[in-house]
Amino acid sequence: MRFVWIIALLSITACSPCKKLAEKICDCEKSQSARNTCKKSLDLKGQHKSFSKAEDTGRCQAVLDDPDCTCDAIRLNQYEKCWFT
């Protein structure tokens, strides 16, 4: 659950770029169990949050489109590559 704090920062709505980004971060977990737990946490958070600000959506989409934001960058704590500074 190393990336839960990052996910908590994201605006999560169904099929939004922020939800996709959060799922991408979960996919960076090393084990399948950790990935499943992370995604389950997303589902729970998504039930309680509803953000639709254009600025949040645009920011999340920009991170998704950035080729420098990779699982390696996250694992190496190079969060600036994913705009998490």
C-alpha positions, 0 to 999 in steps of 0.5 A, a space after each residue: 500500500 505504498 502509493 495509497 497516499 498518492 491515490 488519496 490526493 487524486 480526484 476520483 470519479 468513474 471513468 475520469 482521467 483521475 480514476 485512470 491515473 489512480 489505477 495506473 499507480 495501483 498497477 505499479 504495486 509489486 504483488 498482485 495482492 497489493 494491486 488488488 488491495 490498492 484498487 479496492 481502496 480506490 473503489 471505496 474512496 470513489 464512493 465517497 468522493 465526487 470531484 469534477 473540476 476541469 482543472 483536476 481532470 486536466 491535470 490527471 490527463 496531463 500526467 497520464 500523457 506524460 511518458 516520464 511518469 512510469 512505475 520505475 519513477 514512482 518506485 524510485 521516489 522520483 515523484 516529480 516525474 509524475 507531477 506529485 511534488 
